[in-house]
């Protein structure tokens, strides 16, 4: 996979996300990145508003942003809709319902096009539900296998609401054995993959659970798994 992945903890497109999203845009290597806002996870929660907010936010940052209104599995199987990904430099999965997003994307034409875009060097970002489905596993009421794009990873969004020691104890007894790491990502923060590992972005914290311990990273910190 030649492209890069950004896992965001939620509260996307809001004040305070600008510096993080400028770095995500820069990761495309394009001066005016073609950006697709995909509000599938928000299908029952005003997806039109989620898409408009994302388009406005990224256009303000210098992108050429557009909505991709794939709202369910039928849409994700539509080759016409999926083909819009072929020209994208950045694809952004919004927050919402992670179970709906996972069910809508798994083994679909849209997912195949997203993976092909990553192979040619595009960037895939996801916030909250969008980040959760990208790992090998996601925890939403129960543990479920996810898309496996961020292999060996689980993302816990909105992690500013959690206690790290309590989360560690829970993960030690419940997390799937094959996970390499669990990322607890605060809202308006994210982690961006790169050739040498991951970089923490945003004003809050990234808490990485691994090997029976947790470590905290802040904006600009680099780490490996």
Residue, then its C-alpha position, 0 to 999 in steps of 0.5 A: x500500500x503506497x498511500x497513507x492513513x489518518x485515524x481521527x478521534x472525532x469532532x471532525x471539520x470543527x475549529x481546532x482541526x485545521x492544523x491537523x487537516x493541513x498536514x493530512x492534505x499535505x500528505x497527498x503531495x498535491x497542491x490542490x488535493x481532490x478530496x471526497x467526503x464520504x458520510x456513509x456512517x452518518x446515513x441516519x444522522x443528516x449525511x447531507x450536513x456532514x458532507x457539506x461541513x466537510x466540503x466547506x472545511x477542506x475547501x477553506x484549507x485549499x482542497x478541491x472537495x466534493x461529497x460522495x453520497x454513498x449512504x448504504x451498501x447498495x450505493x457502495x456497490x454502484x460502479x458509477x459512484x465508486x468510480x469517483x474515487x479514481x480521481x481522489x487524492x484524499x478520501x475522508x470517512x466521516x463519523x456516525x454509526x460504525x456498524x452501519x459503515x462497516x456493513x455498508x463497505x465490506x466487500x463492495x465496489x467502493x471499498x475496492x476502489x478505495x483500496x486501489x486509490x491507496x495503492x496508487x498513493x492516495x490518502x484515506x482518513x476516517x474520523x470516529x466511526x470512520x477510523x474504527x472500521x479501518x482497523x483489523x478489529x473494532x470495538x462497538x458494543x462487542x468486538x468485530x472484525x473490521x476492514x483491515x486497512x490499518x492492519x493490526x490496529x484498533x482505534x478507540x475514538x473520543x478517548x478524552x472521555x476515558x481513563x487510561x488505566x481502566x481502559x488498559x485493564x479492560x483491553x487486557x481481558x477482552x482484546x483479540x490476541x492478534x492486535x498489535x496495538x490499540x490507539x486511543x485518539x482524542x477528539x480533534x486529534x489523529x495519527x497519520x501513518x508514514x514510512x517510518x511509523x505514525x505521527x500524532x496530530x492535534x491539540x490533545x493526546x494519542x494513547x497507545x495500548x500495547x504489551x500490557x502498558x500504555x504510552x501517551x503521545x502529543x502533536x508531532x510525536x513520532x512512534x512505531x508499532 
